[in-house]
Every structure is written in C-alpha cells, then in structure tokens.
C-alpha cells in the first residue's frame, strides 16, 4: 500500500513539473561539466518568463 502511494505521489509530482529542475541540473552537469548551473529560483523564473513570452506554446 505504501509503495503504491509513493508511486502515485511521484507521478503527481512529475505531472506538475516537480522533477524538472533536477533533470535540468543533471543534464547541464552532463553536457557542460564545470559550468555554473542556474539556481532553482533562476530556473523557474526563466521558465515562466519563456512561457509568458510565447503563450501559444501552452495548452490553456
């Protein structure tokens, strides 16, 4: 039962974008080792700014 709840919680987090920053950091460290990575706050700020700049890319 607990395993099912954890999987469901992880799935909801993935759907909401909770894991996006961690994926960004992993990819940046793989592609550009030694290069500074944006903080989580900077990442979300840039992501929302890009979304606002191109509203047709959103579904709603």
C-alpha positions in Angstrom: 0.0 0.0 0.0 2.8 2.5 0.9 4.6 1.7 -2.3 1.5 2.5 -4.3 1.1 5.8 -2.5 4.7 6.7 -3.1 4.4 5.9 -6.8 1.2 7.9 -7.1 2.8 10.8 -5.2 5.9 10.7 -7.5 3.6 10.6 -10.6 1.6 13.6 -9.4 4.9 15.4 -8.8 6.1 14.5 -12.3 2.9 15.7 -13.8 3.2 19.1 -12.0 6.8 19.6 -13.0 8.4 19.0 -9.6 11.2 16.9 -11.1 12.1 19.3 -13.9 14.8 21.3 -12.1 16.6 18.1 -11.0 16.5 16.9 -14.7 17.9 20.2 -15.8 20.7 20.1 -13.3 21.6 16.5 -14.3 21.6 17.4 -18.0 23.7 20.6 -17.5 26.3 18.8 -15.5 26.5 16.1 -18.1 26.7 18.4 -21.1 28.7 21.2 -19.5 30.8 19.9 -16.6 32.3 22.7 -14.6 29.9 25.3 -15.9 27.7 27.0 -13.3 24.1 25.8 -13.1 21.2 28.2 -12.5 19.7 28.1 -9.1 16.3 26.6 -8.7 14.8 30.1 -8.4 16.5 31.3 -11.5 15.4 28.2 -13.4 11.7 28.7 -12.6 11.9 32.4 -13.2 13.4 31.8 -16.7 10.9 29.0 -17.4 7.9 31.2 -16.5 9.3 34.1 -18.5 9.7 31.9 -21.6 6.1 30.7 -21.1 4.8 34.2 -20.8 6.8 35.3 -23.9 5.2 32.6 -26.1 1.7 32.0 -24.8 0.8 29.9 -27.9 3.1 27.1 -26.6 0.7 26.5 -23.7 -2.3 24.3 -23.9 -4.5 26.6 -21.8 
